[in-house]
């Protein structure tokens, strides 16, 4: 990453009253004024993009709605790394407000490795889950999504990793890189 303009760093540090190291990081990300820093640190909901601009969002929302209103069991499935476990905690906590028919699954690092596993799908099937929501994984789980489908378990895939040309056959595949 190129160096930030030292004059901009000094100006932002003085205007906002923050350490020069933090100002340097902000300037490198295009935050150069007090107002830009305020918007960065205190964003408003009105600054967010419409989530329905993401391809497949409507299908994902409708499938979750159907599962919740139908009393269907939902499994929130995520990787064991920091972004996976954080995503699971957030989505599980949110959905638990609307249904008690919910659980989560974090694969065993040594036994199952990264991503969606056959063991996790079998666990969902045996537990009577009709919907698996994957977080931080699944974008390359073509065979595993087909396996889940063959067992009558739907999948919604939320991932941020680079997709390939062929996507898994899921109810919805949400990835900002699509």
MARDRENNU-595160 format. One record per residue: residue number from 1; residue in one letter; chain; x, y, z of N, C-alpha, C, O in turn. Coordinates in nm, 3 decimals. Example, Ala and Ser with C-alpha at 12.3 -4.5 7.8 and 13.67 -1.06 7.14 Angstrom:
2
(rec 1, 'a', 'A', (1.319, -0.569, 0.780), (1.230, -0.450, 0.780), (1.320, -0.330, 0.780), (1.424, -0.332, 0.846))
(rec 2, 's', 'A', (1.285, -0.225, 0.708), (1.367, -0.106, 0.714), (1.290, 0.003, 0.787), (1.341, 0.114, 0.804))
// end
This chain:
178
(rec 1, 'x', 'A', (0.086, -0.117, 0.000), (0.000, 0.000, 0.000), (0.091, 0.123, 0.000), (0.187, 0.130, 0.076))
(rec 2, 'x', 'A', (0.060, 0.221, -0.085), (0.144, 0.342, -0.089), (0.134, 0.422, 0.041), (0.038, 0.411, 0.117))
(rec 3, 'x', 'A', (0.236, 0.502, 0.064), (0.239, 0.585, 0.184), (0.134, 0.696, 0.175), (0.105, 0.747, 0.067))
(rec 4, 'x', 'A', (0.079, 0.730, 0.289), (-0.018, 0.840, 0.294), (0.056, 0.973, 0.294), (0.169, 0.983, 0.344))
(rec 5, 'x', 'A', (-0.007, 1.075, 0.238), (0.050, 1.209, 0.237), (0.065, 1.258, 0.382), (-0.035, 1.270, 0.453))
(rec 6, 'x', 'A', (0.189, 1.285, 0.427), (0.211, 1.325, 0.566), (0.135, 1.451, 0.607), (0.094, 1.464, 0.722))
(rec 7, 'x', 'A', (0.115, 1.544, 0.515), (0.042, 1.666, 0.548), (-0.105, 1.634, 0.576), (-0.164, 1.689, 0.668))
(rec 8, 'x', 'A', (-0.164, 1.544, 0.496), (-0.303, 1.504, 0.518), (-0.317, 1.429, 0.650), (-0.415, 1.446, 0.723))
(rec 9, 'x', 'A', (-0.218, 1.345, 0.681), (-0.220, 1.269, 0.806), (-0.215, 1.364, 0.925), (-0.293, 1.349, 1.020))
(rec 10, 'x', 'A', (-0.124, 1.461, 0.921), (-0.112, 1.558, 1.030), (-0.239, 1.640, 1.047), (-0.285, 1.664, 1.159))
(rec 11, 'x', 'A', (-0.297, 1.683, 0.934), (-0.419, 1.765, 0.939), (-0.535, 1.685, 1.000), (-0.606, 1.736, 1.086))
(rec 12, 'x', 'A', (-0.553, 1.561, 0.955), (-0.662, 1.478, 1.006), (-0.641, 1.448, 1.155), (-0.736, 1.450, 1.233))
(rec 13, 'x', 'A', (-0.519, 1.419, 1.192), (-0.489, 1.390, 1.332), (-0.526, 1.509, 1.420), (-0.582, 1.491, 1.528))
(rec 14, 'x', 'A', (-0.494, 1.629, 1.375), (-0.525, 1.751, 1.453), (-0.676, 1.778, 1.455), (-0.731, 1.810, 1.559))
(rec 15, 'x', 'A', (-0.742, 1.765, 1.338), (-0.885, 1.794, 1.330), (-0.970, 1.699, 1.415), (-1.065, 1.741, 1.480))
(rec 16, 'x', 'A', (-0.935, 1.573, 1.413), (-1.016, 1.472, 1.480), (-0.968, 1.448, 1.623), (-1.043, 1.399, 1.707))
(rec 17, 'x', 'A', (-0.842, 1.481, 1.649), (-0.786, 1.458, 1.781), (-0.751, 1.313, 1.805), (-0.774, 1.259, 1.913))
(rec 18, 'x', 'A', (-0.695, 1.250, 1.703), (-0.657, 1.110, 1.714), (-0.508, 1.093, 1.687), (-0.443, 1.183, 1.634))
(rec 19, 'x', 'A', (-0.458, 0.978, 1.724), (-0.316, 0.947, 1.704), (-0.282, 0.947, 1.555), (-0.365, 0.916, 1.470))
(rec 20, 'x', 'A', (-0.158, 0.983, 1.527), (-0.111, 0.991, 1.390), (-0.115, 0.855, 1.319), (-0.139, 0.850, 1.198))
(rec 21, 'x', 'A', (-0.094, 0.747, 1.392), (-0.098, 0.613, 1.331), (-0.238, 0.583, 1.277), (-0.253, 0.533, 1.166))
(rec 22, 'x', 'A', (-0.340, 0.615, 1.356), (-0.477, 0.595, 1.312), (-0.509, 0.687, 1.195), (-0.575, 0.646, 1.100))
(rec 23, 'x', 'A', (-0.464, 0.811, 1.201), (-0.485, 0.905, 1.089), (-0.421, 0.853, 0.962), (-0.479, 0.867, 0.854))
(rec 24, 'x', 'A', (-0.304, 0.794, 0.974), (-0.235, 0.738, 0.858), (-0.320, 0.629, 0.793), (-0.335, 0.625, 0.670))
(rec 25, 'x', 'A', (-0.375, 0.540, 0.875), (-0.461, 0.433, 0.823), (-0.586, 0.489, 0.755), (-0.626, 0.442, 0.648))
(rec 26, 'x', 'A', (-0.645, 0.588, 0.817), (-0.766, 0.648, 0.760), (-0.738, 0.716, 0.626), (-0.813, 0.699, 0.530))
(rec 27, 'x', 'A', (-0.631, 0.793, 0.620), (-0.597, 0.863, 0.495), (-0.571, 0.761, 0.385), (-0.611, 0.783, 0.270))
(rec 28, 'x', 'A', (-0.505, 0.651, 0.417), (-0.481, 0.546, 0.318), (-0.611, 0.487, 0.265), (-0.613, 0.430, 0.155))
(rec 29, 'x', 'A', (-0.718, 0.499, 0.341), (-0.848, 0.448, 0.299), (-0.938, 0.558, 0.243), (-1.057, 0.537, 0.221))
(rec 30, 'x', 'A', (-0.881, 0.676, 0.221), (-0.957, 0.784, 0.160), (-1.032, 0.873, 0.256), (-1.107, 0.960, 0.213))
(rec 31, 'x', 'A', (-1.014, 0.854, 0.386), (-1.077, 0.938, 0.487), (-0.980, 1.050, 0.519), (-0.876, 1.028, 0.582))
(rec 32, 'x', 'A', (-1.014, 1.173, 0.476), (-0.918, 1.283, 0.488), (-0.971, 1.404, 0.564), (-0.895, 1.496, 0.594))
(rec 33, 'x', 'A', (-1.101, 1.406, 0.595), (-1.158, 1.522, 0.663), (-1.231, 1.478, 0.790), (-1.258, 1.360, 0.812))
(rec 34, 'x', 'A', (-1.263, 1.579, 0.873), (-1.338, 1.553, 0.995), (-1.472, 1.487, 0.963), (-1.511, 1.390, 1.028))
(rec 35, 'x', 'A', (-1.543, 1.541, 0.863), (-1.675, 1.487, 0.826), (-1.665, 1.344, 0.775), (-1.748, 1.259, 0.807))
(rec 36, 'x', 'A', (-1.564, 1.317, 0.695), (-1.545, 1.180, 0.646), (-1.513, 1.085, 0.762), (-1.560, 0.972, 0.764))
(rec 37, 'x', 'A', (-1.434, 1.133, 0.858), (-1.401, 1.051, 0.975), (-1.527, 1.027, 1.059), (-1.547, 0.916, 1.108))
(rec 38, 'x', 'A', (-1.610, 1.127, 1.076), (-1.735, 1.111, 1.150), (-1.823, 1.006, 1.082), (-1.877, 0.918, 1.149))
(rec 39, 'x', 'A', (-1.836, 1.014, 0.951), (-1.918, 0.917, 0.878), (-1.859, 0.777, 0.889), (-1.932, 0.678, 0.893))
(rec 40, 'x', 'A', (-1.726, 0.768, 0.893), (-1.659, 0.639, 0.904), (-1.682, 0.577, 1.042), (-1.713, 0.458, 1.052))
(rec 41, 'x', 'A', (-1.667, 0.656, 1.148), (-1.678, 0.604, 1.285), (-1.822, 0.598, 1.337), (-1.853, 0.520, 1.426))
(rec 42, 'x', 'A', (-1.909, 0.681, 1.282), (-2.049, 0.684, 1.326), (-2.142, 0.678, 1.205), (-2.212, 0.774, 1.174))
(rec 43, 'x', 'A', (-2.141, 0.563, 1.138), (-2.224, 0.552, 1.017), (-2.372, 0.551, 1.052), (-2.412, 0.515, 1.163))
(rec 44, 'x', 'A', (-2.451, 0.591, 0.956), (-2.596, 0.593, 0.971), (-2.655, 0.479, 0.888), (-2.598, 0.439, 0.787))
(rec 45, 'x', 'A', (-2.768, 0.427, 0.932), (-2.834, 0.323, 0.854), (-2.868, 0.372, 0.713), (-2.871, 0.294, 0.619))
(rec 46, 'x', 'A', (-2.892, 0.501, 0.700), (-2.925, 0.555, 0.568), (-2.805, 0.552, 0.473), (-2.821, 0.568, 0.352))
(rec 47, 'x', 'A', (-2.685, 0.530, 0.526), (-2.565, 0.521, 0.443), (-2.547, 0.381, 0.383), (-2.465, 0.363, 0.292))
(rec 48, 'x', 'A', (-2.622, 0.284, 0.433), (-2.606, 0.147, 0.385), (-2.673, 0.129, 0.250), (-2.770, 0.196, 0.216))
(rec 49, 'x', 'A', (-2.617, 0.035, 0.173), (-2.680, 0.000, 0.045), (-2.805, -0.082, 0.072), (-2.816, -0.146, 0.177))
(rec 50, 'x', 'A', (-2.895, -0.082, -0.020), (-3.013, -0.167, -0.012), (-2.966, -0.312, -0.021), (-2.905, -0.350, -0.121))
(rec 51, 'x', 'A', (-2.992, -0.395, 0.081), (-2.943, -0.533, 0.078), (-3.001, -0.615, -0.036), (-2.943, -0.716, -0.076))
(rec 52, 'x', 'A', (-3.115, -0.573, -0.089), (-3.176, -0.647, -0.199), (-3.107, -0.621, -0.333), (-3.148, -0.676, -0.435))
(rec 53, 'x', 'A', (-3.005, -0.537, -0.333), (-2.924, -0.521, -0.453), (-2.832, -0.643, -0.473), (-2.785, -0.667, -0.584))
(rec 54, 'x', 'A', (-2.809, -0.719, -0.364), (-2.724, -0.838, -0.374), (-2.805, -0.950, -0.440), (-2.917, -0.980, -0.400))
(rec 55, 'x', 'A', (-2.746, -1.009, -0.539), (-2.811, -1.117, -0.613), (-2.850, -1.229, -0.518), (-2.771, -1.269, -0.433))
(rec 56, 'x', 'A', (-2.972, -1.279, -0.531), (-3.030, -1.389, -0.454), (-3.081, -1.351, -0.316), (-3.130, -1.438, -0.244))
(rec 57, 'x', 'A', (-3.072, -1.225, -0.276), (-3.117, -1.187, -0.142), (-3.266, -1.214, -0.124), (-3.309, -1.262, -0.019))
(rec 58, 'x', 'A', (-3.344, -1.184, -0.226), (-3.489, -1.206, -0.213), (-3.521, -1.353, -0.188), (-3.608, -1.384, -0.106))
(rec 59, 'x', 'A', (-3.452, -1.443, -0.256), (-3.476, -1.587, -0.236), (-3.432, -1.630, -0.096), (-3.499, -1.713, -0.033))
(rec 60, 'x', 'A', (-3.324, -1.575, -0.047), (-3.276, -1.610, 0.088), (-3.375, -1.563, 0.194), (-3.409, -1.639, 0.285))
(rec 61, 'x', 'A', (-3.421, -1.440, 0.182), (-3.515, -1.386, 0.280), (-3.645, -1.465, 0.279), (-3.700, -1.497, 0.385))
(rec 62, 'x', 'A', (-3.694, -1.497, 0.162), (-3.819, -1.573, 0.152), (-3.803, -1.712, 0.212), (-3.894, -1.761, 0.278))
(rec 63, 'x', 'A', (-3.690, -1.777, 0.189), (-3.670, -1.913, 0.243), (-3.658, -1.909, 0.396), (-3.711, -1.997, 0.464))
(rec 64, 'x', 'A', (-3.588, -1.811, 0.450), (-3.578, -1.798, 0.596), (-3.716, -1.767, 0.654), (-3.754, -1.823, 0.757))
(rec 65, 'x', 'A', (-3.790, -1.678, 0.590), (-3.925, -1.646, 0.638), (-4.012, -1.770, 0.643), (-4.084, -1.793, 0.740))
(rec 66, 'x', 'A', (-4.005, -1.849, 0.538), (-4.085, -1.972, 0.531), (-4.045, -2.071, 0.641), (-4.130, -2.137, 0.701))
(rec 67, 'x', 'A', (-3.915, -2.081, 0.666), (-3.868, -2.172, 0.772), (-3.915, -2.125, 0.910), (-3.960, -2.205, 0.991))
(rec 68, 'x', 'A', (-3.904, -1.996, 0.934), (-3.943, -1.942, 1.065), (-4.094, -1.957, 1.085), (-4.137, -2.006, 1.190))
(rec 69, 'x', 'A', (-4.173, -1.916, 0.988), (-4.319, -1.922, 1.005), (-4.371, -2.065, 1.007), (-4.475, -2.092, 1.066))
(rec 70, 'x', 'A', (-4.299, -2.156, 0.942), (-4.340, -2.296, 0.939), (-4.286, -2.380, 1.053), (-4.312, -2.500, 1.059))
(rec 71, 'x', 'A', (-4.211, -2.318, 1.143), (-4.156, -2.393, 1.255), (-4.049, -2.494, 1.216), (-4.025, -2.591, 1.287))
(rec 72, 'x', 'A', (-3.987, -2.470, 1.104), (-3.884, -2.559, 1.052), (-3.752, -2.539, 1.128), (-3.723, -2.428, 1.173))
(rec 73, 'x', 'A', (-3.675, -2.643, 1.143), (-3.547, -2.632, 1.212), (-3.442, -2.571, 1.119), (-3.426, -2.614, 1.004))
(rec 74, 'x', 'A', (-3.372, -2.472, 1.171), (-3.269, -2.399, 1.095), (-3.133, -2.423, 1.161), (-3.120, -2.412, 1.283))
(rec 75, 'x', 'A', (-3.034, -2.456, 1.080), (-2.898, -2.474, 1.129), (-2.810, -2.363, 1.075), (-2.796, -2.348, 0.953))
(rec 76, 'x', 'A', (-2.751, -2.286, 1.163), (-2.656, -2.180, 1.125), (-2.518, -2.243, 1.131), (-2.473, -2.287, 1.237))
(rec 77, 'x', 'A', (-2.449, -2.247, 1.017), (-2.326, -2.323, 0.998), (-2.214, -2.229, 0.957), (-2.227, -2.156, 0.858))
(rec 78, 'x', 'A', (-2.105, -2.229, 1.032), (-1.995, -2.141, 0.994), (-1.859, -2.200, 1.025), (-1.847, -2.292, 1.106))
(rec 79, 'x', 'A', (-1.759, -2.148, 0.959), (-1.622, -2.192, 0.983), (-1.578, -2.159, 1.125), (-1.640, -2.078, 1.193))
(rec 80, 'x', 'A', (-1.472, -2.224, 1.167), (-1.420, -2.207, 1.302), (-1.325, -2.089, 1.315), (-1.271, -2.066, 1.424))
(rec 81, 'x', 'A', (-1.303, -2.015, 1.211), (-1.213, -1.900, 1.220), (-1.289, -1.778, 1.274), (-1.409, -1.786, 1.302))
(rec 82, 'x', 'A', (-1.219, -1.666, 1.286), (-1.278, -1.550, 1.352), (-1.401, -1.497, 1.279), (-1.503, -1.472, 1.343))
(rec 83, 'x', 'A', (-1.393, -1.480, 1.149), (-1.511, -1.425, 1.080), (-1.624, -1.527, 1.073), (-1.741, -1.488, 1.073))
(rec 84, 'x', 'A', (-1.593, -1.654, 1.067), (-1.697, -1.756, 1.067), (-1.772, -1.765, 1.199), (-1.895, -1.766, 1.201))
(rec 85, 'x', 'A', (-1.698, -1.771, 1.309), (-1.764, -1.783, 1.439), (-1.839, -1.655, 1.476), (-1.945, -1.660, 1.538))
(rec 86, 'x', 'A', (-1.783, -1.541, 1.439), (-1.852, -1.414, 1.465), (-1.983, -1.407, 1.387), (-2.085, -1.365, 1.440))
(rec 87, 'x', 'A', (-1.978, -1.447, 1.261), (-2.099, -1.446, 1.178), (-2.204, -1.541, 1.236), (-2.323, -1.508, 1.240))
(rec 88, 'x', 'A', (-2.162, -1.659, 1.281), (-2.256, -1.754, 1.340), (-2.321, -1.694, 1.465), (-2.443, -1.703, 1.482))
(rec 89, 'x', 'A', (-2.241, -1.633, 1.551), (-2.294, -1.573, 1.673), (-2.397, -1.465, 1.640), (-2.503, -1.458, 1.703))
(rec 90, 'x', 'A', (-2.368, -1.380, 1.544), (-2.459, -1.272, 1.507), (-2.589, -1.323, 1.446), (-2.698, -1.283, 1.487))
(rec 91, 'x', 'A', (-2.578, -1.411, 1.348), (-2.697, -1.459, 1.279), (-2.781, -1.548, 1.371), (-2.904, -1.537, 1.373))
(rec 92, 'x', 'A', (-2.716, -1.633, 1.448), (-2.789, -1.718, 1.544), (-2.865, -1.631, 1.645), (-2.983, -1.655, 1.671))
(rec 93, 'x', 'A', (-2.797, -1.531, 1.700), (-2.861, -1.442, 1.799), (-2.980, -1.369, 1.738), (-3.083, -1.352, 1.803))
(rec 94, 'x', 'A', (-2.965, -1.325, 1.614), (-3.075, -1.255, 1.547), (-3.194, -1.348, 1.523), (-3.307, -1.316, 1.559))
(rec 95, 'x', 'A', (-3.168, -1.464, 1.462), (-3.278, -1.554, 1.427), (-3.345, -1.614, 1.550), (-3.464, -1.648, 1.545))
(rec 96, 'x', 'A', (-3.272, -1.628, 1.659), (-3.330, -1.684, 1.781), (-3.442, -1.596, 1.836), (-3.526, -1.643, 1.913))
(rec 97, 'x', 'A', (-3.444, -1.469, 1.797), (-3.553, -1.380, 1.837), (-3.686, -1.421, 1.774), (-3.792, -1.388, 1.826))
(rec 98, 'x', 'A', (-3.679, -1.493, 1.662), (-3.798, -1.525, 1.585), (-3.837, -1.672, 1.591), (-3.950, -1.708, 1.558))
(rec 99, 'x', 'A', (-3.745, -1.758, 1.633), (-3.773, -1.901, 1.638), (-3.687, -1.969, 1.743), (-3.573, -1.931, 1.768))
(rec 100, 'x', 'A', (-3.743, -2.070, 1.803), (-3.666, -2.152, 1.897), (-3.614, -2.278, 1.827), (-3.540, -2.356, 1.886))
(rec 101, 'x', 'A', (-3.653, -2.296, 1.701), (-3.613, -2.413, 1.623), (-3.483, -2.382, 1.548), (-3.478, -2.382, 1.425))
(rec 102, 'x', 'A', (-3.380, -2.356, 1.625), (-3.254, -2.313, 1.565), (-3.137, -2.368, 1.645), (-3.143, -2.380, 1.768))
(rec 103, 'x', 'A', (-3.031, -2.400, 1.575), (-2.908, -2.444, 1.638), (-2.792, -2.397, 1.550), (-2.813, -2.340, 1.443))
(rec 104, 'x', 'A', (-2.671, -2.422, 1.596), (-2.555, -2.383, 1.516), (-2.457, -2.499, 1.508), (-2.462, -2.592, 1.588))
(rec 105, 'x', 'A', (-2.369, -2.490, 1.410), (-2.269, -2.595, 1.389), (-2.139, -2.530, 1.345), (-2.135, -2.452, 1.250))
(rec 106, 'x', 'A', (-2.033, -2.563, 1.418), (-1.898, -2.520, 1.380), (-1.819, -2.649, 1.356), (-1.807, -2.730, 1.447))
(rec 107, 'x', 'A', (-1.766, -2.671, 1.236), (-1.696, -2.796, 1.209), (-1.567, -2.808, 1.291), (-1.503, -2.709, 1.325))
(rec 108, 'x', 'A', (-1.532, -2.932, 1.321), (-1.407, -2.960, 1.391), (-1.290, -2.935, 1.296), (-1.283, -2.990, 1.186))
(rec 109, 'x', 'A', (-1.200, -2.852, 1.340), (-1.087, -2.810, 1.257), (-1.006, -2.928, 1.204), (-0.968, -2.930, 1.087))
(rec 110, 'x', 'A', (-0.980, -3.026, 1.290), (-0.891, -3.136, 1.253), (-0.965, -3.249, 1.183), (-0.909, -3.317, 1.097))
(rec 111, 'x', 'A', (-1.088, -3.270, 1.220), (-1.166, -3.381, 1.164), (-1.235, -3.342, 1.033), (-1.246, -3.424, 0.942))
(rec 112, 'x', 'A', (-1.282, -3.216, 1.024), (-1.361, -3.176, 0.908), (-1.294, -3.071, 0.821), (-1.328, -3.057, 0.704))
(rec 113, 'x', 'A', (-1.198, -2.997, 0.876), (-1.132, -2.892, 0.800), (-1.223, -2.771, 0.777), (-1.329, -2.757, 0.838))
(rec 114, 'x', 'A', (-1.178, -2.684, 0.688), (-1.254, -2.564, 0.655), (-1.376, -2.598, 0.572), (-1.380, -2.699, 0.501))
(rec 115, 'x', 'A', (-1.474, -2.514, 0.582), (-1.588, -2.521, 0.493), (-1.695, -2.618, 0.534), (-1.692, -2.677, 0.642))
(rec 116, 'x', 'A', (-1.791, -2.634, 0.445), (-1.903, -2.724, 0.466), (-1.851, -2.867, 0.458), (-1.771, -2.901, 0.370))
(rec 117, 'x', 'A', (-1.895, -2.951, 0.551), (-1.849, -3.090, 0.553), (-1.967, -3.186, 0.539), (-2.081, -3.152, 0.572))
(rec 118, 'x', 'A', (-1.938, -3.304, 0.489), (-2.041, -3.408, 0.482), (-2.089, -3.443, 0.623), (-2.208, -3.468, 0.644))
(rec 119, 'x', 'A', (-1.998, -3.445, 0.718), (-2.034, -3.476, 0.857), (-2.135, -3.373, 0.910), (-2.231, -3.410, 0.977))
(rec 120, 'x', 'A', (-2.113, -3.247, 0.880), (-2.206, -3.142, 0.923), (-2.342, -3.155, 0.857), (-2.445, -3.134, 0.922))
(rec 121, 'x', 'A', (-2.344, -3.189, 0.729), (-2.470, -3.209, 0.658), (-2.544, -3.330, 0.717), (-2.665, -3.325, 0.737))
(rec 122, 'x', 'A', (-2.470, -3.438, 0.743), (-2.532, -3.555, 0.804), (-2.589, -3.521, 0.941), (-2.698, -3.567, 0.977))
(rec 123, 'x', 'A', (-2.517, -3.442, 1.018), (-2.563, -3.400, 1.151), (-2.694, -3.322, 1.139), (-2.787, -3.341, 1.217))
(rec 124, 'x', 'A', (-2.700, -3.234, 1.039), (-2.823, -3.156, 1.016), (-2.938, -3.248, 0.976), (-3.049, -3.236, 1.028))
(rec 125, 'x', 'A', (-2.913, -3.338, 0.884), (-3.016, -3.430, 0.837), (-3.069, -3.516, 0.951), (-3.190, -3.531, 0.969))
(rec 126, 'x', 'A', (-2.978, -3.573, 1.027), (-3.017, -3.661, 1.139), (-3.091, -3.583, 1.248), (-3.172, -3.640, 1.320))
(rec 127, 'x', 'A', (-3.063, -3.454, 1.259), (-3.130, -3.371, 1.358), (-3.262, -3.312, 1.310), (-3.328, -3.239, 1.383))
(rec 128, 'x', 'A', (-3.299, -3.342, 1.186), (-3.427, -3.294, 1.134), (-3.426, -3.150, 1.086), (-3.531, -3.086, 1.079))
(rec 129, 'x', 'A', (-3.310, -3.097, 1.053), (-3.301, -2.959, 1.002), (-3.339, -2.957, 0.855), (-3.293, -3.040, 0.776))
(rec 130, 'x', 'A', (-3.424, -2.863, 0.818), (-3.464, -2.849, 0.678), (-3.387, -2.742, 0.605), (-3.392, -2.733, 0.482))
(rec 131, 'x', 'A', (-3.316, -2.659, 0.681), (-3.243, -2.547, 0.622), (-3.109, -2.529, 0.691), (-3.101, -2.523, 0.814))
(rec 132, 'x', 'A', (-3.005, -2.522, 0.611), (-2.870, -2.487, 0.659), (-2.836, -2.351, 0.601), (-2.845, -2.330, 0.480))
(rec 133, 'x', 'A', (-2.796, -2.260, 0.688), (-2.746, -2.130, 0.645), (-2.596, -2.131, 0.670), (-2.552, -2.133, 0.785))
(rec 134, 'x', 'A', (-2.517, -2.130, 0.563), (-2.372, -2.129, 0.580), (-2.322, -1.985, 0.583), (-2.372, -1.899, 0.511))
(rec 135, 'x', 'A', (-2.224, -1.962, 0.667), (-2.166, -1.829, 0.682), (-2.014, -1.840, 0.671), (-1.951, -1.919, 0.741))
(rec 136, 'x', 'A', (-1.956, -1.761, 0.584), (-1.812, -1.760, 0.563), (-1.763, -1.888, 0.496), (-1.643, -1.917, 0.500))
(rec 137, 'x', 'A', (-1.852, -1.963, 0.436), (-1.810, -2.085, 0.367), (-1.922, -2.128, 0.272), (-2.036, -2.082, 0.283))
(rec 138, 'x', 'A', (-1.887, -2.217, 0.181), (-1.987, -2.277, 0.094), (-1.981, -2.236, -0.051), (-2.043, -2.302, -0.135))
(rec 139, 'x', 'A', (-1.909, -2.132, -0.084), (-1.909, -2.082, -0.222), (-1.852, -2.185, -0.320), (-1.882, -2.181, -0.439))
(rec 140, 'x', 'A', (-1.769, -2.277, -0.270), (-1.711, -2.380, -0.357), (-1.762, -2.520, -0.322), (-1.706, -2.619, -0.368))
(rec 141, 'x', 'A', (-1.867, -2.527, -0.242), (-1.919, -2.656, -0.193), (-2.022, -2.714, -0.289), (-2.134, -2.745, -0.250))
(rec 142, 'x', 'A', (-1.984, -2.730, -0.414), (-2.076, -2.777, -0.517), (-2.126, -2.918, -0.485), (-2.247, -2.942, -0.486))
(rec 143, 'x', 'A', (-2.035, -3.010, -0.457), (-2.074, -3.148, -0.427), (-2.152, -3.157, -0.295), (-2.246, -3.236, -0.284))
(rec 144, 'x', 'A', (-2.113, -3.077, -0.198), (-2.178, -3.084, -0.067), (-2.318, -3.023, -0.072), (-2.408, -3.071, -0.004))
(rec 145, 'x', 'A', (-2.336, -2.920, -0.150), (-2.471, -2.863, -0.166), (-2.562, -2.964, -0.236), (-2.679, -2.977, -0.201))
(rec 146, 'x', 'A', (-2.508, -3.035, -0.332), (-2.586, -3.139, -0.401), (-2.619, -3.252, -0.304), (-2.729, -3.308, -0.308))
(rec 147, 'x', 'A', (-2.524, -3.286, -0.218), (-2.545, -3.391, -0.117), (-2.657, -3.350, -0.021), (-2.745, -3.430, 0.009))
(rec 148, 'x', 'A', (-2.653, -3.226, 0.026), (-2.758, -3.176, 0.116), (-2.893, -3.181, 0.046), (-2.993, -3.224, 0.104))
(rec 149, 'x', 'A', (-2.895, -3.138, -0.077), (-3.020, -3.137, -0.155), (-3.075, -3.279, -0.169), (-3.196, -3.300, -0.161))
(rec 150, 'x', 'A', (-2.986, -3.376, -0.190), (-3.031, -3.515, -0.206), (-3.092, -3.570, -0.077), (-3.168, -3.666, -0.080))
(rec 151, 'x', 'A', (-3.059, -3.508, 0.036), (-3.114, -3.549, 0.165), (-3.236, -3.464, 0.204), (-3.292, -3.480, 0.312))
(rec 152, 'x', 'A', (-3.276, -3.373, 0.114), (-3.392, -3.289, 0.141), (-3.362, -3.171, 0.231), (-3.453, -3.114, 0.292))
(rec 153, 'x', 'A', (-3.236, -3.133, 0.240), (-3.195, -3.019, 0.323), (-3.157, -2.904, 0.231), (-3.067, -2.917, 0.148))
(rec 154, 'x', 'A', (-3.226, -2.792, 0.245), (-3.196, -2.673, 0.166), (-3.076, -2.600, 0.224), (-3.048, -2.609, 0.344))
(rec 155, 'x', 'A', (-3.005, -2.530, 0.138), (-2.892, -2.448, 0.183), (-2.905, -2.306, 0.132), (-2.946, -2.282, 0.018))
(rec 156, 'x', 'A', (-2.870, -2.213, 0.219), (-2.848, -2.074, 0.180), (-2.702, -2.048, 0.211), (-2.657, -2.070, 0.323))
(rec 157, 'x', 'A', (-2.628, -2.002, 0.113), (-2.485, -1.983, 0.128), (-2.453, -1.835, 0.132), (-2.483, -1.760, 0.039))
(rec 158, 'x', 'A', (-2.392, -1.792, 0.243), (-2.339, -1.657, 0.258), (-2.188, -1.670, 0.262), (-2.134, -1.735, 0.352))
(rec 159, 'x', 'A', (-2.119, -1.611, 0.169), (-1.973, -1.622, 0.167), (-1.914, -1.495, 0.108), (-1.984, -1.416, 0.045))
(rec 160, 'x', 'A', (-1.786, -1.477, 0.129), (-1.718, -1.360, 0.074), (-1.594, -1.402, -0.003), (-1.521, -1.317, -0.054))
(rec 161, 'x', 'A', (-1.570, -1.531, -0.012), (-1.455, -1.580, -0.087), (-1.486, -1.577, -0.237), (-1.602, -1.570, -0.277))
(rec 162, 'x', 'A', (-1.383, -1.582, -0.316), (-1.397, -1.570, -0.462), (-1.472, -1.689, -0.521), (-1.427, -1.803, -0.508))
(rec 163, 'x', 'A', (-1.585, -1.665, -0.584), (-1.660, -1.775, -0.644), (-1.595, -1.820, -0.775), (-1.522, -1.745, -0.839))
(rec 164, 'x', 'A', (-1.624, -1.943, -0.812), (-1.579, -1.993, -0.941), (-1.694, -1.975, -1.040), (-1.800, -1.924, -1.004))
(rec 165, 'x', 'A', (-1.674, -2.017, -1.164), (-1.779, -1.999, -1.265), (-1.906, -2.074, -1.226), (-2.016, -2.021, -1.238))
(rec 166, 'x', 'A', (-1.889, -2.199, -1.181), (-2.005, -2.278, -1.140), (-2.028, -2.257, -0.991), (-1.935, -2.264, -0.911))
(rec 167, 'x', 'A', (-2.153, -2.230, -0.955), (-2.190, -2.209, -0.816), (-2.263, -2.332, -0.763), (-2.320, -2.409, -0.840))
(rec 168, 'x', 'A', (-2.260, -2.350, -0.632), (-2.336, -2.461, -0.573), (-2.485, -2.443, -0.599), (-2.535, -2.331, -0.607))
(rec 169, 'x', 'A', (-2.556, -2.556, -0.613), (-2.701, -2.551, -0.629), (-2.761, -2.535, -0.491), (-2.776, -2.632, -0.416))
(rec 170, 'x', 'A', (-2.796, -2.414, -0.457), (-2.854, -2.382, -0.328), (-2.975, -2.293, -0.352), (-2.995, -2.241, -0.461))
(rec 171, 'x', 'A', (-3.056, -2.278, -0.248), (-3.171, -2.188, -0.257), (-3.124, -2.050, -0.295), (-3.187, -1.980, -0.375))
(rec 172, 'x', 'A', (-3.011, -2.011, -0.237), (-2.957, -1.879, -0.257), (-2.807, -1.882, -0.231), (-2.760, -1.947, -0.138))
(rec 173, 'x', 'A', (-2.732, -1.812, -0.314), (-2.587, -1.798, -0.294), (-2.558, -1.649, -0.290), (-2.562, -1.580, -0.392))
(rec 174, 'x', 'A', (-2.529, -1.600, -0.168), (-2.502, -1.457, -0.150), (-2.353, -1.438, -0.131), (-2.293, -1.491, -0.037))
(rec 175, 'x', 'A', (-2.294, -1.362, -0.220), (-2.152, -1.333, -0.215), (-2.130, -1.199, -0.284), (-2.167, -1.183, -0.401))
(rec 176, 'x', 'A', (-2.072, -1.102, -0.216), (-2.053, -0.971, -0.279), (-1.960, -0.975, -0.400), (-1.955, -0.879, -0.476))
(rec 177, 'x', 'A', (-1.886, -1.084, -0.419), (-1.795, -1.094, -0.534), (-1.861, -1.157, -0.656), (-1.796, -1.177, -0.758))
(rec 178, 'x', 'A', (-1.990, -1.188, -0.644), (-2.062, -1.244, -0.760), (-2.090, -1.135, -0.860), (-2.150, -1.161, -0.965))
// end
